Amino acid sequence: MKEKIYTIPVTDAFKTDCECPLCVLEKTLEDESIEYILGPFLMEPEGRIQTNEEGFCQKHFEMLYNTQANRLGLGLIIDTHLCEQNDTFKKLYDKNEGALKKASELSMMKNLSGKLSSKQTDSGKFIDSLIEKLDALENSCTICNRLSKTMDRYIDVILYLYFKEEDFKKMFDEQKGFCLKHLKLLLKGTKKHLAPKEAAIFVDKLMSIQIQNMERIQGEVNWFTKKFDYRYNDAPWKNSKDSLIRSIQKLVSYSKLK
């Protein structure tokens, strides 16, 4: 198989002995993104506009801080991100301050004696707009967005290689399956990138591999639990000692477990 620059990360990940090669691929991308955000990306005007607007999720804020690689750079990112969010909330508040004060001055007795109106009030609309903004911000992350776009491209590469490169197809068929997060990503990719016939062929093989390996790891966890029974004291651990870590990865993707 002739490797090209865009196929190398994929084939390297699939050569790894693991429960999910896409976890390996995504973790590599994530680490590279953390380094990039605190490096060259920091000085790119378009990059700063993006981080000002999107910010980061809790997980990636933790990773950015815990690297301790460029605290000044992270401080600059947070500073301008806070400025943009503060400006957004201030504009929303200034626009609706009058409606809030008007609603707050209504007679308490009138509210108690009168029927509650089902009509949305101006202050209620303002509250909804704040919640909508906070929901959007909570689900917004520059690194998550980068990972999502890049992983989608890699899914396209995987599906292309599966049908065009026999060596890769063989390597894919010998995998131990995928975590459920990346199983879904592969299934969504078949609908986006494959014709119906190819999608059926791929999903048939994918689910055969997945079910076989989900049953395998369940058996390993089951054996792990049996080893706490005195009747199995002298029995070998087989491949179950780290089965909890691997089974959690299988269920929810890569996790930093100690």
N, C-alpha and C positions, 0 to 999 in steps of 0.2 A: 504494500500500500504506500503510494507516494504521499507524504505528508506535506501540507501547506501550512502557512502561518496560522490560519484560522482553524485548522483541524488539530494542531499539536496539543493545545490544552485539553481538548476532548479526548483524544487517544491516550494522553498521559493519565487522565482521571480514570479511564476505563481499564487501564493496566494495573490500577491499585486494587489490592485485595481488601474489600470493604463491603459494608451492607448497602451502600448507595453511592455509585460513582458521581452522581450529580451533586451530592452533598460535598464531595471532595472538590468538584469544579466550582461550586458556589462559594465554598469557604475560601478558596484561593482568590476568587474574584473579590470577595468581601475584604480580605486582608489587603489586597492591592488597592482597593477603593479607599480604605482608611488612610493608607500611606499617601495616596494621590491627593485626597481632599486636604490633608495637612501640608502638602507640598506644592506642586505646580498649580493645582486647581485654585489654591488660595489667592494666587496673583492674577487669575484670569477674570476680567470684568464680568463676562457672562456667567462664570462660575459663582461669583459673589452674588449676582442678581438671583441666581437659582437658590443658593443657600439662604439668602435673605427671605425669600418667599416661602420655601419649602421647609427649611430647618431639617431636623433629624428625629427619628423615633427614639424612644428611651434606650433601646438596645444599642443603637449606633452612637448616641451621645456618650454612653458608658464606654464603648470601645474607643472612641476618639479621645476621651479624657484619660483612660487607663493606659494608653500607649505612652503617655508622658513625653511624647516625642517633640511636640511643638505647642506648648501651652500658650505662648503668645499668639500663634496663628489661630488656635481654637478660640482664644479670647476675642480676637478681631472678628471672627465669624459670628460668635454669639452676640457681640456688641451690635453689629449691623443688623443681625436677625431680630434682636430685641427692639431696635429702633423702628424697623418696619412693622412689627406686630403692634408695638405701642401706638404707632401712628394710625394703624387700621382701627384699633379699638377706640382710640380717642375720637376719630372721625365718626364712628358709629354712635358713640355716646353723645357727642356734641349735636348730632343730627336729631337724636331722640330724647335729649334731656328735657325739653319742654313737655313732651308727652308723658314722661315719667312723673314729672312734678305735678302735672294736671291730674293724673290718675291717683297720685298719692294724696291729693288734697280733697278727694271725694269724701263726702260724709260717711263715716263708719256706720251710722245708723241707717243711712240709705242702702248701703251694701247689705246690711243684715236683714232689713225689712223687705227689700225689693227682690225680685227674682233675678237669678244670675243670667246674664245674657250669653247666648251661644255664639254671638258675633265676636270675631277676633278684634281685640282692641289694639290701638297703636303700640301700647307698652308690651302687649303680648307678642306682637309682630317683631318688636325689637328684641325681646328675649329669644324668640325663635331664630332670629338672624345671628345672635351671639352664639347660640348652641350650634347652629350650622357652621359658623366660622371655626369654632373650637373643634367640632367633629372633623372638619377638613384638615385642620392643623394637626390633630392627633394622628390622622391617617396619612400624613405627608412626611416624606423623608427622602432627601437627595440620594442617599446611598441605596435605599430600597428601590427607588426608581431606576437607578443605574443597574442594579442587579437584575431587576425584572426585564429590562430591555436587552441586556447582554445574554441572560439565560434564554430568552426567547430566540435569539439568534443562534445560540448553541443547540437548542432543540432542533432547529431547522437543519443545522450541520449534522446532528446525530441521525436524523431521519434520512438525510441525503446519503450519508456514508453507509447506512444500513442496507440500502438498495443498490448502491453503486460500488461498494468495496467489500469483497467477500471476506477479507481478513478482519475487517471491523465487524461484519455481521457475526462471524464466528466468536469474536471477543464479546460482543453484546450478548449473544445467546448463552455464554458461559458465566454471566454475572450472577450475583446472589440476590438479584431483585433490586428494588428501590424503596426509599422511604415513601410514605403515603403522599407527602407533599409533592415530591417529584414524580411520583406515579401519575398524579393528576396533571402535572405540567406536561408530561409526555402524551397523555390522552388528549389534552386540549390541543397539543401540537399536531396530532394526527388530523384533527378536524380543520386545522388552519393550513397545513402544509402538504397534505397527502390527498391523492384521489381516493374515492371510496374503496376501490379494489385493494390498493396498497395499504390503506388504513386498516382494512379487515385482516390482511395478512400480518401486519405489524402487531395489532392489538391481540390477535390470537396467540402469537408467540410471547408477547409481553405479559399477558395475564397468566399464561402457563408457567412462565418463570416466576412471576410474582407469587402466585398461590403456592407453588412448591416451596419457595423460600420463606413465606409467611408461616407455613406449617413447620418448616425446619426450625425456625427461631422460636416458635411457640413450644416445640418439643424441648429445645435447649433450656428455656425458662422453666418449663415443667420439671425437668431433671434437676435444675438448680434448687427448686423448692423441695424436691425429694431428698436432697442431700442434707436437709435439716432434720430429717427423720432418722432416729438412731438405727433403724433397720438398714439404712444405706450408708452407715459410717465407713465401711470398708470398700464401698463401691467407688470406682474412679469418677472424677468430676467430668470426664469427657471434654466437651467443648462448651461447658456451661458457666465457667467462673466469671466471665465478663458478659454473660448473656443479658443481664439487666441493662447495661449500657447500650449494647447493640440493639436490643429490642426497643428501647426508648427512642433511639435514633430512627429505627424502622417506622415507628409510629408518628413521630413529630419532627423528623429531620435532625440535623447536627445540633448537639447541645453540649455545653461545657460542663460535663459531669466529672466529679472528683471521685 
